[in-house]
Every structure is written in C-alpha cells, then in structure tokens.
Amino acid sequence: MICFPNAKINLGLHITGKRSDGYHTIETIFHPIPLTDALEAVKSKKTSFRMSGLKLDSLPDENLVMKAHRLMSEKYNLPPLDIYLKKAIPSGAGLGGGSADAAFALKLINELCECNISEEKLEDIASSIGADCPFFIQNKPVIATGTGNIFKSSDISLKGYIIYVVKPPVAVSTKEAYSNIKPQKPVFSLEKLSSIPVNEWRYVLKNDFEPNVFRKYPVIGKIKDKLYSMGAEYAAMSGSGSSVFGLFKNTIPLKFTDCFVWKGTF
C-alpha cells in the first residue's frame, strides 16, 4: 500500500503567547500543497525501514515515520511491516515534511493493518510526535491555534494558482527562529482572509518569524523580494523557514542558483 505525504505552507503566522511549559502558542492557517514524498508499507516477515531521495541528517531509526510505527506498535498488535520512504520534500524548510510523513504513516498503518482507529484518535497519537503532525491527519486548510493543534475549518481556496517553493542551502532551527520573538496579539484576524483578494494579502498577513530570520539569513528575504519582483500575487516564508513560497497566476521562468525550486498547481 502506498501514499503520498504532502507538504504545507503557512498563510500568516502569529506568535501569540508562551506557556509555562516553554511551548509557544500560535495562530496560523495551514494549507496543504501538492509537493509530496512517497511512503509505502507492505506486510512482511520482518519489520524494516528504507529511504531514498533527498538525504536527511537524522539516522533512519530516528525518522518520524519509525516513531509513528513504534507508537502504533505499542498500542496495537501490528504484523511486521517493510516500510519504504522516498523523500522529495526538503527538510529544515518550514514545509512540515517530516510531520507529514509521520501522520501519513499513522493513516497508512491504520488502513493496512485494519486497526479501525478514528481520525480523532489518530490526531491524538500524532500530537505526541510533533506540533504539525495532527494537521496532516485531515489534511485540509484550517486555522490553527494553541501550539498548532487546535483546528477550525478555513474556507480559503487557492484553486487555479501556481505555487513556487524556493529553499536556499541554509537551515533555520526552531530555537533560532523563536529567539528574540515577543508574543503579541495579532492585529489582523485570519478568519477574515478569505474575503480579501490574494494580491492584497501582503498588506495584512504577517509571519512573525520573518524579521529575525531575514536579519540572520538575508538570502531568504531576498528570495521573497525576487518572487514579488517577478509578479507573485503573494509571497512569504513558510513556518520558521528556510523556504519561501510565491503564489502566481501564470507560469514564470524562475531560476535560483544553488536553491531547491519546485513548482505546483492547486
């Protein structure tokens, strides 16, 4: 059985507070995009895990897919599985690739092994893997609050838009991104976004990580500027970076030296 874990982008990202346990609260719109990995699992005589595609810094046993498998194994009587992951979503990009792989692994194992776990329960398991993981269970546009785990449906539609994702050869750690961040109440309510034309989003949407990240990694800010100069209706850094996406009405000849560049259509 095979599935295709997809990446996500953030439409606006507000850091609204900091909890006593050290976690920050956020407000953002998670939106899936059609940039995908490939994940396959088959019943086997022995559990194994293989990877190909883009290289990751972590060891295979540390991959979130295997964490998802271990969590499911602790709760349910699973048969041995041969699991194969082909990476196409870059890591350290703010695109949620690892979280997507883990969430899709939960759904894949649930179906393949006939565990009959509800979406609500899968989201609960996913929340113990990572902050972005629960979103990928239902995998549809949502306004996310809390630590990114409380969802409200969003009627945002990007149908017909072309998206370019550009990731320079730098990585931004979550710790770096949160350094010097001062939580504050958002000026703009994300619930109003669907009533505003996409080409006006740049005037109301903010990613609170951008100022700090752009100061330390100017190349990321320059990519955003270039996307606008080439006609993007809207452009922003996704998550805590380092990737930047641009929404366009038409295909453009986009080239960035030494960068990962991907184009897709909603």
C-alpha positions in Angstrom: 0.0 0.0 0.0 1.4 3.4 -1.0 0.5 7.0 -0.1 2.0 10.4 -0.8 2.6 12.7 2.2 2.3 16.3 1.1 3.9 19.5 2.4 2.1 22.5 3.8 2.5 26.3 3.8 1.6 28.8 6.4 -0.7 31.7 5.4 0.2 34.1 8.2 1.9 33.0 11.4 1.4 34.9 14.6 3.2 34.0 17.8 0.5 34.9 20.4 2.0 33.7 23.7 4.3 31.5 25.7 3.1 28.8 28.0 4.6 27.8 31.4 6.0 24.6 29.8 8.0 26.6 27.4 5.9 26.0 24.3 4.7 29.0 22.3 1.1 29.4 21.2 0.5 30.4 17.6 -2.2 31.4 15.1 -1.8 30.4 11.5 -3.6 29.0 8.5 -2.1 25.6 7.5 -2.7 24.9 3.8 -1.6 21.7 2.1 0.4 21.9 -1.1 1.0 19.2 -3.8 4.7 18.7 -3.1 4.9 15.1 -1.9 7.1 12.3 -0.6 6.2 8.7 -1.3 5.6 6.3 1.5 4.9 2.6 1.0 4.3 -0.2 3.6 3.7 -3.9 3.0 3.3 -6.8 5.4 6.5 -8.8 5.7 8.3 -11.4 7.7 10.4 -8.7 9.5 9.9 -5.0 10.1 12.4 -2.9 8.2 12.7 0.7 7.0 14.4 2.0 3.9 14.9 5.5 2.5 15.9 7.1 -0.8 15.6 10.6 -2.4 16.7 13.7 -0.6 19.2 13.0 2.2 18.3 13.7 5.8 20.7 14.4 8.7 19.0 12.0 11.0 19.6 8.3 11.2 16.8 6.0 9.7 15.8 4.8 13.1 15.3 8.4 14.3 12.9 9.2 11.4 9.5 10.3 12.4 7.9 7.5 10.3 9.6 5.0 12.6 8.4 6.9 15.7 4.9 6.7 14.3 5.3 3.0 13.8 6.7 2.5 17.3 3.7 4.4 18.8 1.3 2.3 16.8 3.1 -0.9 17.8 2.8 -0.1 21.5 -1.0 0.4 21.2 -2.0 -2.2 18.6 -0.9 -5.7 17.6 0.8 -5.0 14.2 2.2 -7.5 11.9 5.8 -7.0 10.7 6.0 -4.3 8.0 8.5 -3.4 5.3 8.4 0.4 5.1 9.9 2.5 2.3 10.1 6.3 2.2 11.3 8.4 -0.8 12.0 12.0 0.2 11.2 14.9 -2.1 10.2 17.5 0.4 13.3 19.2 1.7 13.9 19.2 5.5 14.5 22.3 7.6 12.3 24.2 5.2 9.2 25.0 7.2 7.1 22.8 5.0 6.3 20.1 7.6 7.7 17.2 5.5 8.7 15.1 8.5 5.4 15.7 10.2 3.5 14.8 7.1 5.5 11.5 6.7 4.7 10.6 10.3 1.0 11.5 10.1 0.6 9.6 6.8 2.4 6.7 8.3 -0.2 6.6 11.0 -3.0 6.6 8.5 -1.3 4.1 6.2 -0.7 1.6 9.1 -4.3 2.1 10.3 -5.7 1.2 6.9 -3.2 -1.6 6.0 -3.4 -3.3 9.4 -7.2 -2.7 9.8 -6.8 -1.0 13.2 -10.1 0.9 12.7 -8.7 4.0 14.6 -10.8 7.2 14.3 -9.4 10.4 12.9 -9.8 12.0 16.4 -7.6 9.2 17.9 -5.1 9.4 15.1 -4.8 13.2 15.8 -4.2 12.4 19.4 -1.4 10.0 18.6 0.0 12.4 16.0 0.2 15.2 18.6 2.7 13.2 20.6 5.0 13.1 17.6 5.2 16.8 16.7 3.2 20.1 16.7 2.4 20.0 12.9 1.5 16.3 12.8 -2.2 16.4 13.7 -2.9 18.8 10.8 -1.9 16.2 8.3 -4.5 13.7 9.5 -7.4 15.5 7.9 -5.1 17.4 5.6 -7.3 20.4 4.7 -7.0 24.1 5.2 -7.5 25.1 8.8 -7.0 28.0 11.1 -4.7 26.5 13.8 -4.3 27.9 17.3 -2.8 26.6 20.6 0.5 25.0 19.8 -0.8 24.4 16.3 -3.1 21.6 17.4 -6.5 23.3 17.7 -8.2 23.5 14.4 -11.1 25.4 12.9 -12.0 24.8 9.2 -11.0 27.5 6.8 -12.8 28.3 3.5 -9.6 29.6 1.9 -9.2 28.3 -1.7 -6.1 28.6 -3.8 -7.6 26.7 -6.8 -6.1 27.8 -10.1 -3.0 29.4 -8.5 0.5 28.3 -9.4 2.9 28.0 -6.4 6.7 28.1 -6.5 8.7 27.0 -3.5 12.3 28.1 -3.2 14.6 26.8 -0.4 18.2 28.2 -0.2 21.0 26.0 1.1 20.6 27.2 4.7 18.7 25.7 7.6 16.9 27.6 10.3 16.5 25.8 13.6 13.2 26.3 15.6 15.3 27.6 18.5 16.9 30.2 16.3 13.5 31.3 14.9 12.0 31.8 18.3 14.9 33.7 19.7 14.0 37.4 20.4 10.4 36.7 19.5 8.0 38.8 21.6 4.5 37.2 21.6 1.7 39.7 20.8 -2.0 39.8 19.9 -2.5 39.8 16.1 -3.7 43.0 14.5 -5.4 41.1 11.7 -7.8 38.2 12.2 -7.1 35.2 9.9 -10.8 34.4 9.8 -11.2 37.5 7.5 -8.6 36.4 5.0 -11.0 34.6 2.6 -12.8 38.0 2.0 -9.6 39.7 0.8 -8.1 39.2 -2.7 -4.8 37.2 -2.8 -2.9 40.2 -4.3 -3.8 42.2 -1.2 -2.7 39.6 1.4 0.8 41.1 1.5 -0.7 44.1 3.3 -2.5 42.2 6.0 -0.6 38.9 6.5 2.5 38.6 8.7 4.9 35.8 9.5 6.3 36.8 12.9 9.4 34.8 12.3 10.5 36.7 9.2 12.2 39.8 10.7 14.6 37.7 12.9 15.2 35.1 10.2 15.8 37.7 7.4 18.3 39.5 9.6 20.4 36.4 10.2 19.9 34.9 6.7 19.4 37.8 4.2 19.3 35.4 1.3 15.8 34.3 2.5 14.5 37.8 2.5 16.0 38.4 -1.0 14.1 35.3 -2.3 10.9 36.8 -1.1 11.7 40.1 -2.8 12.6 38.4 -6.0 9.3 36.5 -6.1 7.4 39.7 -5.8 9.5 41.4 -8.5 8.6 38.5 -10.8 4.9 39.0 -10.3 3.9 37.0 -7.3 0.4 37.7 -6.1 1.6 36.8 -2.6 4.9 35.6 -1.2 6.1 34.6 2.3 8.4 32.4 4.3 6.7 29.2 5.3 6.8 28.4 9.0 10.1 29.1 10.6 11.9 28.8 7.2 14.0 28.5 5.3 11.7 28.0 2.3 9.8 30.8 0.7 6.7 30.3 -1.5 5.1 32.5 -4.1 1.6 32.4 -5.5 1.3 33.3 -9.2 -1.5 33.4 -11.8 0.8 32.4 -14.6 4.0 30.2 -15.1 7.2 32.2 -15.0 10.8 31.3 -15.9 12.0 31.1 -12.3 15.7 30.3 -11.6 17.7 30.5 -8.4 21.3 29.4 -8.1 22.0 26.6 -5.6 18.4 26.5 -4.4 15.8 23.8 -4.3 13.0 25.1 -6.6 9.6 23.4 -7.0 6.5 24.4 -9.0 3.0 23.1 -8.5 -0.7 23.9 -9.2 -3.6 23.8 -6.8 
